[in-house]
Amino acid sequence: MDNTKYLKTVVIDKLIENEATEIEDVTIDESRLNLYLNGEKTISMMTIPKDQDAHAIGFLMSENVISSIDDIEDIKISEEGLRVDVKAKINEESLQNLYKEKTLTSGCGGGVTGTEATELVIPFNQTAFKIKPQTISDEIRIFYRESELYNLTGCVHKAMIYLLDGTTVTAEDIGRHNAIDKAIGKCKLQKLDTIKSVLFVSGRLSSEMVTKAVMHRIPIIVSRTAPTYLGVQTAHKHGITLIGFARGKKMNLYTHQGRIDV
């Protein structure tokens, strides 16, 4: 896939010690994606204009506005790629929560969620799924090595879902929450089962990142960085195995450690 179309060139002064040199550099494109649901504008999101259909579906299902992929009748992306139209059976109460109870998340890009301000009525995750520490170490090494847009710009986050059969589904975006929504949306559009899976994310594990895993019954979350206190509490409450500082052969197991096969 040609990722260079998501790049923009800028002229900068590169300073090394006391000597400045004018050079061309690349930055990531950032666009406003407008999401329409059943003909009505629902929300605008700042994002990389890539995987827009997966982004829309992942976001709407994370917010419980759409309960099942089977409730979607049609998805259309505009020619310029900055509008997604979704026609689907929706949960009106969850949609109204998105407008009424919306919370500005701590994710890069200023994500919005309607689930943070409401009590999640979701069964405790008792998924009987285990993974070996070596598999986590191997996958997180690949996760960072194969991040093309990050390697080009140093300006994006990445999410990856590791499935039971070893298949991986990845997405990149300027926001951590967007990247997760895109990866989840890709899985939903392909009707892949995420109940026995691991979510790898770049950046900190704040509560809204954990909540997305809760909503989709993903039992394990891994990051190379730290969780917040509320992220740990959310994972503990909902039965999610939370792993931070996964670097080399080391990692910190914060909650529900039994899924790590040691």
N, C-alpha and C positions, 0 to 999 in steps of 0.2 A: 504494500500500500504506500502511495506517495504522500508522506507527511509534510513535505516541504510547502504544500499549499496552505498550511496553517501557520506559516512563519511570515514575519514582516521584517524588513531590513531597516536598520537605523544607523546613523553615523555617530560615533562616540569618540571621546579622547581616552585612550588607554594610558594610564599613568603607571610607570615602573620606576620606583624611587623618585627622582626629580625630573624625569624625562617623559614628556607627553607625546603620544603619536596618534594621529587621527586615523581611525580604521572603521570599516563597516562591521556591524554586529547583527545578530538576529534575535528577535523577540517573538513570543507566541502571540497569535491573533486572539482577540477577546471580543466577543460579539453578544448582542442581546437576542436571546432566543425567546420567542413568544409562543406560549402554549395555549391552544384553544381546545376546549372540551365541549363536545356536542354543540359547536357553533358559538360558544361564549368564551371570551378571553378569560383564562384562569390565572395565569401568572407569567411574569417575564423573568428569565434567568440569565445571568452573565456566565458565558461558557465558551469553550472551543466549539465551533460549528462542525462537530464530528459525532457520529452515532446518535443523531438527534432523536430518532424513534426510540432507541433503547433508553435514552435519557428521560424522555417523557414518560414511558411506561414504568421504568424503575422508580421515578419520583412519585407518580400517582399511586403505585402499589405500595411504596414505602409509607405513604400517608394514608393508606387504607381507603383512598377515594375509589380505586378499582380493586375488587377483592380477588379476581381470578383473571388469568390471561384469556380464558374462554368468554369473558364478558366484553371483550373488545371486538367491535364490528369492523372498524376501519382505521388505518393510520396513514396520513399523508404528510409529506414534507414539501414545503414550497420550493419553487425552482431556485431561489437564491439561498435556500437552506436555513432561513431565520424564522420560520414559522412551522409549527407542527400542529396538525389538526387530528384530534382523536375522537372517534365516535364510539361510545361504550355505555354499558349499564354501570351506573355509579352509585356510591353511597353518599347521599345528600348530606347526612350529618357530618361525615368526615370532611366533605368539601367545605361546609360552612365553618368547621373548626379551623380549616386552613386560613380562612379569611378572618374569623373572629378571634381565635386563640393563637395566632401565629407568633412565633418566637424567632428573633434573629439569632441564628446559630453562630457558634464560634468557628465554623469552617471557613477556609479561605474563600473569598468571593462573596461572603455575606449571604449564606443560604437561609431559607425560611422553612420552618416546619410547624405543623399544627399538632403534632403528637407530643411534643415536649411539655405542653401546658396541660395535657389531659392524662388521666390515669390509663395506662395500657392494660386492657383486659385481655391478656394473652396467656395461655397455659404455660407453666414452667417448662423449660426445654429439657426433656429427659432423653434426648437422642443418644442412643447407644452407639457412639462412633468414637474410635480412637485413632490417633496418629502418632507415629514415632518422632521423637525429637530430631533425628537425622533427616527425616523427610522435610520437616519445617526448615531446618538449616539449609538444605539443598534448594528448596523452593524459594526462600527469601533471597538467596544469592542470585538465582535466575531472575527473580522479580526485579531486582535493581539493575542487573546487567543488561536486561532486554527492554529497558525503558527508553525508546527511541526519541520521543519528544523531549524528555528530560535531558537526555544526553546532548541534544541539539541546542536546548535553550536554558536548562537549569531552572525552569519556570513552571513546571506542572507537577501534579500529584497523580498517583496511580493506584488502582484497585485491581485485585485479582481474586477470582474464586477458584479454589482447587477442589475438584469433584472427586467422588469416591473412586472412579476408575483412573485417576491421574490426569484427566483432562483439565485444562485451565482456560478461563475466560477472563480477558483483561480489558481495561479501559483507562484512558488518561484524560485529565482535565485540569483547568486552573484551580478548581476547588475540590477538596477531598470528598465532600458530600456528593458533588456531581459525578466524580469518578466512580464512587460506590453505586450510585443510581444507575449509571451506564452499564457497569458490569452486571448488576442484578437484572437490569432490563434486557441485556443480551441473553442471559440465561432464561428469562421468562419467555422471550420471543422464540427461543429454540426449544422451549418446554423441557428444560433440563432441571432435574431435581436437586435442590440445594439443601435438603434436610440433612444429608451427610456430606458436609463440605467445610472448607476453611476459607475465611475471608482474610486476605492479606491487604493491608493498607499502608500507604506512606503517611507520615505525620502522626500527630498525637491521637490518642484514643479518647476523645471527649464523649460525653453522654449521647449526643445525637448520632455519632458514628456507631456506637453500640446499639442504639435503638433501631437502626436500619437492619442490623443482624437479627435482632429480636423479632421484628415484623416479618422477616422471611424465614424464620426458624433455622438460621445458620448457627451451628453450635459453637464454633471456635473462631476467634479473631486474633490476628497476629500483626504486630507492628515492630519496626526497629526502634521506635521511640517510646515515649511514656504515655500512660493513661492519666486522666484527671481523676480526682477522688469520686466525682459523681459518675464517671465512666465505670469505675470499679464497682460502685454500689449498684448501678443499673445492671451490670453483668451478673453480679452476685444474686440479685433479686430475681432475674429472669432465667437463670440456669445457663449462662453463656461462659465458656472458658475464655478468659482474657489473658493474652500473652503480650508482654512488652519487652523492649530492649533485646529483641531477637537478633543477635549479631554473632556470626561464627557458630560456635557450638554452645553459646551461652544464651539464656533467655530467662525472664522473670515470669513466673506463673502466678497470677493474681487471684483468680477465682476458678472454682470447679476443675481442679488439677487432674481429676481422675481420667479425663479424656486423653491425657498425654501418656503414651504407652512406654513406661520406663521399667 
